[in-house]
Amino acid sequence: MSLDHVDGFVERAQTQAVAMRRHVLSLPAEQLRGRPWDVIAAIEAFANDQGLAMLFRRPKIDVVRRVLAALRPRPKVVVEFGTFVGTSAIAWGAILRELNGSDATDIHVYGLELEPKMAEIATDMIRLAGLEDIVSVVVGPGSESLQNLVAEGKVRPGGLDMVFIDHWEKYYVPDLQLCEKLKVFHKGSIAVADNTDIPGAPAYLEYVKKGGDLENGTVRYESRTLYPEAADGSRPSAVEVSTVVEV
Ligand SMILES: C[S@@+](CC[C@H](N)C(=O)[O-])C[C@H]1O[C@@H](n2cnc3c(N)ncnc32)[C@H](O)[C@@H]1O
């Protein structure tokens, strides 16, 4: 997603996010507490009625869910660049729990979010969804946060099953390359990037479609573009899924 250069875009999104939190937390708690998919539905319903830009919505989540479900070994650790209000982080937490069983202890989602206010809202939504034990939001530039997670041993070498890239386009390639440099991928890890066609991430697409940095890199990708379909027949933007085939 790359509309950050548009005047006032981030400020407007933040105002909308604050209103969304007020609305969702005013709904009957028993309908949402501990129910990740209902929390996501409530956020999406607010977005449809009142406007809330930037969500990674359900048709796209379902596309990635199918990819995650096919991975062996089962995915356990996800890092996300760009968490905003937490929709996708909640989805990854719910999916990891569904795939690994609700008593799995070694699953974790790290949502990396630049803006403290958005991180705070995401944390509230994650708590409402009952996923606070397995989904953490880390505030700051994602590149710094990932380096800290590796230094702290929370994300281990070869220990990352999916990186989800959904922040600003100018960081897509450098942050994917940081994952390579930190050696967190294993063979079969996936990098999933949103909005690679619209607004577009041409440099990222070129990089993964050619397989990565073939001259200097150690990681090689095979990449495919997936086109989610919405229930109303509309065509959301594409999702790029790149599988690490050599590491
Ligand atoms: C498209 S939104 C993410 C949407 C989110 N994945 C969801 O499904 O609701 C992009 C987010 O990336 C954050 N962001 C931008 N640059 C970042 C960076 N360098 N590190 C971490 N987060 C960043 C923005 O503050 C914004 O909240």
The ligand as an ORCA input file, in Angstrom:
! r2SCAN-3c Opt
* xyz 0 1
  C      -2.040     -0.869      4.574
  S      -1.866     -0.552      6.276
  C      -1.824     -2.154      6.979
  C      -3.174     -2.833      6.997
  C      -3.221     -4.019      7.908
  N      -2.323     -5.075      7.439
  C      -4.654     -4.536      8.044
  O      -4.989     -5.556      7.499
  O      -5.467     -3.866      8.681
  C      -0.200      0.000      6.335
  C       0.353      0.234      7.734
  O       1.767      0.191      7.663
  C       2.277      1.067      8.632
  N       3.689      1.347      8.266
  C       4.166      2.180      7.341
  N       5.512      2.139      7.293
  C       5.898      1.211      8.207
  C       7.152      0.705      8.632
  N       8.294      1.111      8.079
  N       7.158     -0.225      9.596
  C       6.028     -0.674     10.147
  N       4.799     -0.218      9.788
  C       4.733      0.708      8.832
  C       1.341      2.265      8.543
  O       1.402      3.058      9.708
  C      -0.017      1.580      8.355
  O      -0.672      1.387      9.578
*
